[in-house]
């Protein structure tokens, strides 16, 4: 038995970047500490608030809901509500939503479920079958973001929490470095509330993916391993593998990437991005027609051509 460096109980993890062996209790404290450090930046939890938590049913979002409930269960002025989106992916999404409902019920948190089919009249499976230039992940990501924001706003939420972990964030930063896409890079900056847009927060952005998975295991949370059948993004997979290799050889690499990125953000003045209502759906966007309506228009146009071609 390898003992915990803090209490001599059995260790459940060895953090190579910190050089510490931690037992289940001190591991939980470490994860909670990192989450609280991130939450202080957002300055949303200081007073009465309602937080919508995006739950896909995977380990990250379910762990996030559990952590926020654990940290703030004593707060009577803070309300959590889970939001699940059914994108219409046969044989995959229904199982993960069931897992989300089980955990929400266990934590006594209300859950709101919305679907692409009911809202947009199109599913991700249908979009994938159309063979669009944009892959199904682009379609799914844009519409999911749209529906999450819309649902959080309708629920009166002060913030929308997502389960992006340190691996997700460091991959995104490095991808944008490689592409030279500064505009997209700076969009990762936490923003003040814009008209029609619920502020997004990422409480797990300092927690490694493997540590989120271990947190789920040590708290008896569902740990789904099924992958979406439409998953794509060869470049991101390459970046993920490369970062994991660097992290193994040079522990702390992912933290270093995010620390450097945060310093870059601090050195750049906030942008002057403004939103206007989409002329079709009324959702906030930058130039009069939102990305969701653009994609839906392309899919519907191709569908009509197929029917009449």
FIZA-493642 format. One record per residue (C-alpha): residue number from 1; residue in one letter; x, y, z. Coordinates in nm, 3 decimals, padded with zeros to 5 digits. Layout:
<pamars>
<margu = NUM, lokol = A, u = X, v = Y, w = Z> .
...
</pamars>
This chain:
<pamars>
<margu = 1, lokol = X, u = 00.000, v = 00.000, w = 00.000> .
<margu = 2, lokol = X, u = 00.128, v = 00.343, w = -00.097> .
<margu = 3, lokol = X, u = 00.028, v = 00.596, w = 00.172> .
<margu = 4, lokol = X, u = -00.112, v = 00.944, w = 00.123> .
<margu = 5, lokol = X, u = 00.153, v = 01.212, w = 00.174> .
<margu = 6, lokol = X, u = -00.082, v = 01.408, w = 00.397> .
<margu = 7, lokol = X, u = -00.247, v = 01.152, w = 00.625> .
<margu = 8, lokol = X, u = -00.089, v = 00.808, w = 00.556> .
<margu = 9, lokol = X, u = -00.420, v = 00.656, w = 00.441> .
<margu = 10, lokol = X, u = -00.411, v = 00.453, w = 00.119> .
<margu = 11, lokol = X, u = -00.336, v = 00.675, w = -00.181> .
<margu = 12, lokol = X, u = -00.570, v = 00.661, w = -00.480> .
<margu = 13, lokol = X, u = -00.359, v = 00.879, w = -00.709> .
<margu = 14, lokol = X, u = -00.004, v = 00.990, w = -00.771> .
<margu = 15, lokol = X, u = 00.011, v = 01.338, w = -00.922> .
<margu = 16, lokol = X, u = 00.331, v = 01.345, w = -01.124> .
<margu = 17, lokol = X, u = 00.310, v = 01.724, w = -01.173> .
<margu = 18, lokol = X, u = 00.289, v = 01.786, w = -00.796> .
<margu = 19, lokol = X, u = 00.491, v = 01.484, w = -00.678> .
<margu = 20, lokol = X, u = 00.215, v = 01.393, w = -00.429> .
<margu = 21, lokol = X, u = 00.033, v = 01.074, w = -00.340> .
<margu = 22, lokol = X, u = -00.322, v = 01.155, w = -00.225> .
<margu = 23, lokol = X, u = -00.591, v = 00.950, w = -00.056> .
<margu = 24, lokol = X, u = -00.955, v = 00.981, w = -00.164> .
<margu = 25, lokol = X, u = -01.031, v = 01.256, w = 00.090> .
<margu = 26, lokol = X, u = -00.730, v = 01.471, w = 00.011> .
<margu = 27, lokol = X, u = -00.778, v = 01.411, w = -00.362> .
<margu = 28, lokol = X, u = -01.133, v = 01.545, w = -00.331> .
<margu = 29, lokol = X, u = -00.999, v = 01.848, w = -00.140> .
<margu = 30, lokol = X, u = -00.746, v = 01.909, w = -00.417> .
<margu = 31, lokol = X, u = -01.012, v = 01.900, w = -00.691> .
<margu = 32, lokol = X, u = -01.244, v = 02.126, w = -00.493> .
<margu = 33, lokol = X, u = -00.959, v = 02.370, w = -00.430> .
<margu = 34, lokol = X, u = -00.890, v = 02.399, w = -00.803> .
<margu = 35, lokol = X, u = -01.257, v = 02.448, w = -00.882> .
<margu = 36, lokol = X, u = -01.291, v = 02.721, w = -00.617> .
<margu = 37, lokol = X, u = -00.985, v = 02.899, w = -00.759> .
<margu = 38, lokol = X, u = -01.154, v = 02.912, w = -01.099> .
<margu = 39, lokol = X, u = -01.491, v = 03.020, w = -00.959> .
<margu = 40, lokol = X, u = -01.334, v = 03.319, w = -00.782> .
<margu = 41, lokol = X, u = -01.243, v = 03.461, w = -01.125> .
<margu = 42, lokol = X, u = -01.603, v = 03.466, w = -01.238> .
<margu = 43, lokol = X, u = -01.734, v = 03.658, w = -00.935> .
<margu = 44, lokol = X, u = -02.082, v = 03.513, w = -00.975> .
<margu = 45, lokol = X, u = -02.117, v = 03.314, w = -00.655> .
<margu = 46, lokol = X, u = -02.083, v = 03.606, w = -00.414> .
<margu = 47, lokol = X, u = -02.458, v = 03.667, w = -00.386> .
<margu = 48, lokol = X, u = -02.792, v = 03.511, w = -00.474> .
<margu = 49, lokol = X, u = -02.772, v = 03.337, w = -00.809> .
<margu = 50, lokol = X, u = -02.910, v = 03.062, w = -01.028> .
<margu = 51, lokol = X, u = -02.661, v = 02.842, w = -01.213> .
<margu = 52, lokol = X, u = -02.759, v = 02.627, w = -01.509> .
<margu = 53, lokol = X, u = -02.527, v = 02.327, w = -01.543> .
<margu = 54, lokol = X, u = -02.497, v = 02.169, w = -01.888> .
<margu = 55, lokol = X, u = -02.510, v = 01.792, w = -01.835> .
<margu = 56, lokol = X, u = -02.445, v = 01.557, w = -02.124> .
<margu = 57, lokol = X, u = -02.435, v = 01.250, w = -01.901> .
<margu = 58, lokol = X, u = -02.060, v = 01.203, w = -01.941> .
<margu = 59, lokol = X, u = -01.808, v = 01.195, w = -01.658> .
<margu = 60, lokol = X, u = -01.714, v = 01.564, w = -01.685> .
<margu = 61, lokol = X, u = -02.058, v = 01.720, w = -01.670> .
<margu = 62, lokol = X, u = -02.189, v = 01.477, w = -01.408> .
<margu = 63, lokol = X, u = -01.880, v = 01.532, w = -01.189> .
<margu = 64, lokol = X, u = -01.925, v = 01.908, w = -01.232> .
<margu = 65, lokol = X, u = -02.286, v = 01.892, w = -01.113> .
<margu = 66, lokol = X, u = -02.181, v = 01.680, w = -00.815> .
<margu = 67, lokol = X, u = -01.894, v = 01.913, w = -00.725> .
<margu = 68, lokol = X, u = -02.106, v = 02.229, w = -00.742> .
<margu = 69, lokol = X, u = -02.374, v = 02.066, w = -00.531> .
<margu = 70, lokol = X, u = -02.111, v = 01.957, w = -00.277> .
<margu = 71, lokol = X, u = -01.954, v = 02.302, w = -00.257> .
<margu = 72, lokol = X, u = -02.275, v = 02.502, w = -00.235> .
<margu = 73, lokol = X, u = -02.533, v = 02.273, w = -00.076> .
<margu = 74, lokol = X, u = -02.530, v = 02.496, w = 00.233> .
<margu = 75, lokol = X, u = -02.622, v = 02.804, w = 00.028> .
<margu = 76, lokol = X, u = -02.997, v = 02.866, w = 00.033> .
<margu = 77, lokol = X, u = -02.956, v = 03.165, w = -00.199> .
<margu = 78, lokol = X, u = -02.791, v = 02.964, w = -00.478> .
<margu = 79, lokol = X, u = -02.994, v = 02.738, w = -00.705> .
<margu = 80, lokol = X, u = -02.859, v = 02.474, w = -00.942> .
<margu = 81, lokol = X, u = -03.056, v = 02.344, w = -01.239> .
<margu = 82, lokol = X, u = -02.929, v = 02.080, w = -01.481> .
<margu = 83, lokol = X, u = -02.982, v = 02.129, w = -01.855> .
<margu = 84, lokol = X, u = -02.955, v = 01.832, w = -02.092> .
<margu = 85, lokol = X, u = -02.971, v = 01.855, w = -02.471> .
<margu = 86, lokol = X, u = -03.093, v = 01.565, w = -02.685> .
<margu = 87, lokol = X, u = -02.921, v = 01.619, w = -03.019> .
<margu = 88, lokol = X, u = -03.088, v = 01.318, w = -03.177> .
<margu = 89, lokol = X, u = -02.805, v = 01.062, w = -03.188> .
<margu = 90, lokol = X, u = -02.953, v = 00.713, w = -03.195> .
<margu = 91, lokol = X, u = -02.804, v = 00.454, w = -02.961> .
<margu = 92, lokol = X, u = -02.596, v = 00.711, w = -02.774> .
<margu = 93, lokol = X, u = -02.765, v = 01.019, w = -02.638> .
<margu = 94, lokol = X, u = -03.065, v = 00.850, w = -02.474> .
<margu = 95, lokol = X, u = -02.830, v = 00.646, w = -02.252> .
<margu = 96, lokol = X, u = -02.627, v = 00.948, w = -02.142> .
<margu = 97, lokol = X, u = -02.940, v = 01.152, w = -02.070> .
<margu = 98, lokol = X, u = -03.068, v = 00.867, w = -01.854> .
<margu = 99, lokol = X, u = -02.742, v = 00.882, w = -01.657> .
<margu = 100, lokol = X, u = -02.781, v = 01.259, w = -01.617> .
<margu = 101, lokol = X, u = -03.138, v = 01.217, w = -01.489> .
<margu = 102, lokol = X, u = -03.028, v = 00.955, w = -01.234> .
<margu = 103, lokol = X, u = -02.754, v = 01.181, w = -01.092> .
<margu = 104, lokol = X, u = -02.977, v = 01.490, w = -01.091> .
<margu = 105, lokol = X, u = -03.242, v = 01.298, w = -00.897> .
<margu = 106, lokol = X, u = -02.978, v = 01.168, w = -00.656> .
<margu = 107, lokol = X, u = -02.859, v = 01.524, w = -00.592> .
<margu = 108, lokol = X, u = -03.215, v = 01.664, w = -00.576> .
<margu = 109, lokol = X, u = -03.144, v = 01.900, w = -00.865> .
<margu = 110, lokol = X, u = -03.414, v = 01.979, w = -01.121> .
<margu = 111, lokol = X, u = -03.327, v = 01.883, w = -01.479> .
<margu = 112, lokol = X, u = -03.455, v = 02.049, w = -01.796> .
<margu = 113, lokol = X, u = -03.432, v = 01.844, w = -02.116> .
<margu = 114, lokol = X, u = -03.455, v = 02.006, w = -02.460> .
<margu = 115, lokol = X, u = -03.413, v = 01.847, w = -02.803> .
<margu = 116, lokol = X, u = -03.291, v = 01.952, w = -03.147> .
<margu = 117, lokol = X, u = -03.590, v = 01.782, w = -03.306> .
<margu = 118, lokol = X, u = -03.849, v = 01.979, w = -03.108> .
<margu = 119, lokol = X, u = -03.661, v = 02.309, w = -03.132> .
<margu = 120, lokol = X, u = -03.510, v = 02.304, w = -03.481> .
<margu = 121, lokol = X, u = -03.697, v = 02.020, w = -03.652> .
<margu = 122, lokol = X, u = -03.364, v = 01.852, w = -03.738> .
<margu = 123, lokol = X, u = -03.143, v = 01.601, w = -03.557> .
<margu = 124, lokol = X, u = -02.769, v = 01.544, w = -03.566> .
<margu = 125, lokol = X, u = -02.825, v = 01.203, w = -03.722> .
<margu = 126, lokol = X, u = -03.021, v = 01.367, w = -04.004> .
<margu = 127, lokol = X, u = -02.753, v = 01.632, w = -04.055> .
<margu = 128, lokol = X, u = -02.488, v = 01.360, w = -04.073> .
<margu = 129, lokol = X, u = -02.689, v = 01.174, w = -04.338> .
<margu = 130, lokol = X, u = -02.693, v = 01.483, w = -04.561> .
<margu = 131, lokol = X, u = -02.317, v = 01.472, w = -04.628> .
<margu = 132, lokol = X, u = -02.271, v = 01.844, w = -04.569> .
<margu = 133, lokol = X, u = -01.938, v = 02.018, w = -04.617> .
<margu = 134, lokol = X, u = -01.948, v = 02.099, w = -04.249> .
<margu = 135, lokol = X, u = -01.921, v = 01.778, w = -04.049> .
<margu = 136, lokol = X, u = -02.191, v = 01.668, w = -03.804> .
<margu = 137, lokol = X, u = -01.977, v = 01.785, w = -03.511> .
<margu = 138, lokol = X, u = -01.987, v = 02.143, w = -03.643> .
<margu = 139, lokol = X, u = -02.363, v = 02.127, w = -03.683> .
<margu = 140, lokol = X, u = -02.411, v = 01.967, w = -03.341> .
<margu = 141, lokol = X, u = -02.175, v = 02.205, w = -03.161> .
<margu = 142, lokol = X, u = -02.331, v = 02.522, w = -03.300> .
<margu = 143, lokol = X, u = -02.690, v = 02.417, w = -03.233> .
<margu = 144, lokol = X, u = -02.606, v = 02.276, w = -02.892> .
<margu = 145, lokol = X, u = -02.447, v = 02.606, w = -02.789> .
<margu = 146, lokol = X, u = -02.750, v = 02.793, w = -02.919> .
<margu = 147, lokol = X, u = -03.000, v = 02.574, w = -02.734> .
<margu = 148, lokol = X, u = -02.802, v = 02.571, w = -02.409> .
<margu = 149, lokol = X, u = -02.789, v = 02.951, w = -02.407> .
<margu = 150, lokol = X, u = -03.158, v = 02.980, w = -02.496> .
<margu = 151, lokol = X, u = -03.261, v = 02.734, w = -02.226> .
<margu = 152, lokol = X, u = -03.041, v = 02.890, w = -01.957> .
<margu = 153, lokol = X, u = -03.181, v = 03.234, w = -02.041> .
<margu = 154, lokol = X, u = -03.541, v = 03.111, w = -02.030> .
<margu = 155, lokol = X, u = -03.472, v = 02.953, w = -01.691> .
<margu = 156, lokol = X, u = -03.345, v = 03.288, w = -01.561> .
<margu = 157, lokol = X, u = -02.992, v = 03.158, w = -01.498> .
<margu = 158, lokol = X, u = -02.715, v = 03.400, w = -01.404> .
<margu = 159, lokol = X, u = -02.451, v = 03.168, w = -01.554> .
<margu = 160, lokol = X, u = -02.418, v = 02.852, w = -01.759> .
<margu = 161, lokol = X, u = -02.158, v = 02.607, w = -01.629> .
<margu = 162, lokol = X, u = -02.002, v = 02.357, w = -01.870> .
<margu = 163, lokol = X, u = -01.781, v = 02.056, w = -01.798> .
<margu = 164, lokol = X, u = -01.474, v = 02.155, w = -02.003> .
<margu = 165, lokol = X, u = -01.167, v = 02.020, w = -01.822> .
<margu = 166, lokol = X, u = -00.798, v = 02.113, w = -01.839> .
<margu = 167, lokol = X, u = -00.734, v = 01.872, w = -02.127> .
<margu = 168, lokol = X, u = -01.019, v = 02.024, w = -02.332> .
<margu = 169, lokol = X, u = -00.903, v = 02.378, w = -02.271> .
<margu = 170, lokol = X, u = -00.532, v = 02.320, w = -02.333> .
<margu = 171, lokol = X, u = -00.615, v = 02.135, w = -02.656> .
<margu = 172, lokol = X, u = -00.830, v = 02.424, w = -02.775> .
<margu = 173, lokol = X, u = -00.562, v = 02.680, w = -02.694> .
<margu = 174, lokol = X, u = -00.293, v = 02.483, w = -02.874> .
<margu = 175, lokol = X, u = -00.520, v = 02.421, w = -03.174> .
<margu = 176, lokol = X, u = -00.578, v = 02.793, w = -03.213> .
<margu = 177, lokol = X, u = -00.205, v = 02.860, w = -03.178> .
<margu = 178, lokol = X, u = -00.138, v = 02.610, w = -03.459> .
<margu = 179, lokol = X, u = -00.406, v = 02.766, w = -03.679> .
<margu = 180, lokol = X, u = -00.296, v = 03.120, w = -03.599> .
<margu = 181, lokol = X, u = -00.658, v = 03.200, w = -03.512> .
<margu = 182, lokol = X, u = -00.625, v = 03.483, w = -03.261> .
<margu = 183, lokol = X, u = -00.990, v = 03.586, w = -03.284> .
<margu = 184, lokol = X, u = -01.110, v = 03.243, w = -03.181> .
<margu = 185, lokol = X, u = -00.839, v = 03.227, w = -02.917> .
<margu = 186, lokol = X, u = -00.956, v = 03.547, w = -02.751> .
<margu = 187, lokol = X, u = -01.316, v = 03.426, w = -02.753> .
<margu = 188, lokol = X, u = -01.211, v = 03.190, w = -02.474> .
<margu = 189, lokol = X, u = -01.183, v = 03.493, w = -02.245> .
<margu = 190, lokol = X, u = -01.456, v = 03.504, w = -01.977> .
<margu = 191, lokol = X, u = -01.699, v = 03.772, w = -02.092> .
<margu = 192, lokol = X, u = -01.931, v = 04.004, w = -01.913> .
<margu = 193, lokol = X, u = -02.298, v = 03.947, w = -01.981> .
<margu = 194, lokol = X, u = -02.400, v = 04.045, w = -02.333> .
<margu = 195, lokol = X, u = -02.754, v = 04.111, w = -02.445> .
<margu = 196, lokol = X, u = -02.933, v = 03.778, w = -02.472> .
<margu = 197, lokol = X, u = -02.628, v = 03.570, w = -02.379> .
<margu = 198, lokol = X, u = -02.591, v = 03.393, w = -02.046> .
<margu = 199, lokol = X, u = -02.230, v = 03.415, w = -01.918> .
<margu = 200, lokol = X, u = -02.046, v = 03.082, w = -01.950> .
<margu = 201, lokol = X, u = -01.823, v = 02.945, w = -01.679> .
<margu = 202, lokol = X, u = -01.587, v = 02.646, w = -01.686> .
<margu = 203, lokol = X, u = -01.523, v = 02.538, w = -01.326> .
<margu = 204, lokol = X, u = -01.317, v = 02.231, w = -01.426> .
<margu = 205, lokol = X, u = -01.070, v = 02.418, w = -01.648> .
<margu = 206, lokol = X, u = -00.785, v = 02.350, w = -01.398> .
<margu = 207, lokol = X, u = -00.866, v = 01.980, w = -01.344> .
<margu = 208, lokol = X, u = -00.708, v = 01.711, w = -01.563> .
<margu = 209, lokol = X, u = -00.941, v = 01.478, w = -01.751> .
<margu = 210, lokol = X, u = -00.802, v = 01.170, w = -01.577> .
<margu = 211, lokol = X, u = -00.861, v = 01.336, w = -01.240> .
<margu = 212, lokol = X, u = -01.222, v = 01.413, w = -01.333> .
<margu = 213, lokol = X, u = -01.263, v = 01.045, w = -01.421> .
<margu = 214, lokol = X, u = -01.108, v = 00.939, w = -01.089> .
<margu = 215, lokol = X, u = -01.337, v = 01.183, w = -00.905> .
<margu = 216, lokol = X, u = -01.636, v = 01.013, w = -01.071> .
<margu = 217, lokol = X, u = -01.507, v = 00.669, w = -00.969> .
<margu = 218, lokol = X, u = -01.438, v = 00.766, w = -00.606> .
<margu = 219, lokol = X, u = -01.787, v = 00.918, w = -00.576> .
<margu = 220, lokol = X, u = -01.970, v = 00.630, w = -00.745> .
<margu = 221, lokol = X, u = -02.084, v = 00.843, w = -01.038> .
<margu = 222, lokol = X, u = -02.164, v = 00.699, w = -01.383> .
<margu = 223, lokol = X, u = -01.852, v = 00.671, w = -01.596> .
<margu = 224, lokol = X, u = -01.976, v = 00.628, w = -01.952> .
<margu = 225, lokol = X, u = -01.714, v = 00.515, w = -02.201> .
<margu = 226, lokol = X, u = -01.923, v = 00.514, w = -02.520> .
<margu = 227, lokol = X, u = -01.811, v = 00.761, w = -02.784> .
<margu = 228, lokol = X, u = -02.044, v = 00.956, w = -03.008> .
<margu = 229, lokol = X, u = -02.071, v = 00.773, w = -03.344> .
<margu = 230, lokol = X, u = -02.024, v = 01.100, w = -03.531> .
<margu = 231, lokol = X, u = -01.707, v = 01.208, w = -03.349> .
<margu = 232, lokol = X, u = -01.453, v = 01.366, w = -03.580> .
<margu = 233, lokol = X, u = -01.167, v = 01.613, w = -03.569> .
<margu = 234, lokol = X, u = -00.845, v = 01.440, w = -03.666> .
<margu = 235, lokol = X, u = -00.638, v = 01.746, w = -03.582> .
<margu = 236, lokol = X, u = -00.777, v = 01.765, w = -03.229> .
<margu = 237, lokol = X, u = -00.703, v = 01.396, w = -03.176> .
<margu = 238, lokol = X, u = -00.345, v = 01.453, w = -03.288> .
<margu = 239, lokol = X, u = -00.312, v = 01.751, w = -03.055> .
<margu = 240, lokol = X, u = -00.462, v = 01.546, w = -02.770> .
<margu = 241, lokol = X, u = -00.213, v = 01.263, w = -02.825> .
<margu = 242, lokol = X, u = 00.076, v = 01.508, w = -02.852> .
<margu = 243, lokol = X, u = -00.021, v = 01.689, w = -02.530> .
<margu = 244, lokol = X, u = -00.063, v = 01.360, w = -02.344> .
<margu = 245, lokol = X, u = 00.285, v = 01.258, w = -02.458> .
<margu = 246, lokol = X, u = 00.432, v = 01.590, w = -02.342> .
<margu = 247, lokol = X, u = 00.243, v = 01.567, w = -02.012> .
<margu = 248, lokol = X, u = 00.389, v = 01.221, w = -01.950> .
<margu = 249, lokol = X, u = 00.744, v = 01.330, w = -02.031> .
<margu = 250, lokol = X, u = 00.712, v = 01.677, w = -01.876> .
<margu = 251, lokol = X, u = 00.448, v = 01.674, w = -01.600> .
<margu = 252, lokol = X, u = 00.263, v = 02.004, w = -01.572> .
<margu = 253, lokol = X, u = 00.270, v = 02.087, w = -01.944> .
<margu = 254, lokol = X, u = -00.107, v = 02.135, w = -01.964> .
<margu = 255, lokol = X, u = -00.107, v = 02.366, w = -01.664> .
<margu = 256, lokol = X, u = 00.178, v = 02.565, w = -01.820> .
<margu = 257, lokol = X, u = -00.015, v = 02.610, w = -02.145> .
<margu = 258, lokol = X, u = -00.318, v = 02.745, w = -01.961> .
<margu = 259, lokol = X, u = -00.110, v = 02.967, w = -01.729> .
<margu = 260, lokol = X, u = 00.064, v = 03.120, w = -02.030> .
<margu = 261, lokol = X, u = -00.267, v = 03.167, w = -02.208> .
<margu = 262, lokol = X, u = -00.418, v = 03.339, w = -01.905> .
<margu = 263, lokol = X, u = -00.124, v = 03.581, w = -01.896> .
<margu = 264, lokol = X, u = -00.178, v = 03.658, w = -02.265> .
<margu = 265, lokol = X, u = -00.543, v = 03.737, w = -02.196> .
<margu = 266, lokol = X, u = -00.448, v = 03.966, w = -01.909> .
<margu = 267, lokol = X, u = -00.217, v = 04.165, w = -02.137> .
<margu = 268, lokol = X, u = -00.486, v = 04.230, w = -02.400> .
<margu = 269, lokol = X, u = -00.766, v = 04.482, w = -02.336> .
<margu = 270, lokol = X, u = -01.119, v = 04.341, w = -02.347> .
<margu = 271, lokol = X, u = -01.277, v = 04.345, w = -02.690> .
<margu = 272, lokol = X, u = -01.577, v = 04.551, w = -02.793> .
<margu = 273, lokol = X, u = -01.790, v = 04.264, w = -02.924> .
<margu = 274, lokol = X, u = -02.158, v = 04.353, w = -02.944> .
<margu = 275, lokol = X, u = -02.459, v = 04.135, w = -03.013> .
<margu = 276, lokol = X, u = -02.769, v = 04.199, w = -03.223> .
<margu = 277, lokol = X, u = -03.080, v = 03.981, w = -03.254> .
<margu = 278, lokol = X, u = -03.073, v = 03.728, w = -03.537> .
<margu = 279, lokol = X, u = -03.320, v = 03.840, w = -03.805> .
<margu = 280, lokol = X, u = -03.465, v = 03.488, w = -03.821> .
<margu = 281, lokol = X, u = -03.470, v = 03.337, w = -03.473> .
<margu = 282, lokol = X, u = -03.404, v = 03.639, w = -03.253> .
<margu = 283, lokol = X, u = -03.108, v = 03.480, w = -03.075> .
<margu = 284, lokol = X, u = -02.803, v = 03.702, w = -03.015> .
<margu = 285, lokol = X, u = -02.535, v = 03.704, w = -03.283> .
<margu = 286, lokol = X, u = -02.266, v = 03.931, w = -03.423> .
<margu = 287, lokol = X, u = -02.388, v = 04.023, w = -03.769> .
<margu = 288, lokol = X, u = -02.764, v = 03.985, w = -03.803> .
<margu = 289, lokol = X, u = -02.784, v = 03.615, w = -03.896> .
<margu = 290, lokol = X, u = -02.670, v = 03.361, w = -03.639> .
<margu = 291, lokol = X, u = -02.456, v = 03.062, w = -03.722> .
<margu = 292, lokol = X, u = -02.735, v = 02.823, w = -03.626> .
<margu = 293, lokol = X, u = -02.973, v = 02.970, w = -03.883> .
<margu = 294, lokol = X, u = -02.699, v = 02.967, w = -04.148> .
<margu = 295, lokol = X, u = -02.637, v = 02.596, w = -04.096> .
<margu = 296, lokol = X, u = -03.006, v = 02.510, w = -04.078> .
<margu = 297, lokol = X, u = -03.063, v = 02.698, w = -04.402> .
<margu = 298, lokol = X, u = -02.792, v = 02.497, w = -04.579> .
<margu = 299, lokol = X, u = -02.928, v = 02.165, w = -04.454> .
<margu = 300, lokol = X, u = -03.287, v = 02.248, w = -04.548> .
<margu = 301, lokol = X, u = -03.179, v = 02.370, w = -04.891> .
<margu = 302, lokol = X, u = -02.986, v = 02.047, w = -04.955> .
<margu = 303, lokol = X, u = -03.281, v = 01.843, w = -04.832> .
<margu = 304, lokol = X, u = -03.510, v = 02.019, w = -05.083> .
<margu = 305, lokol = X, u = -03.265, v = 01.958, w = -05.366> .
<margu = 306, lokol = X, u = -03.256, v = 01.588, w = -05.278> .
<margu = 307, lokol = X, u = -03.633, v = 01.563, w = -05.280> .
<margu = 308, lokol = X, u = -03.670, v = 01.737, w = -05.614> .
<margu = 309, lokol = X, u = -03.350, v = 01.615, w = -05.776> .
</pamars>
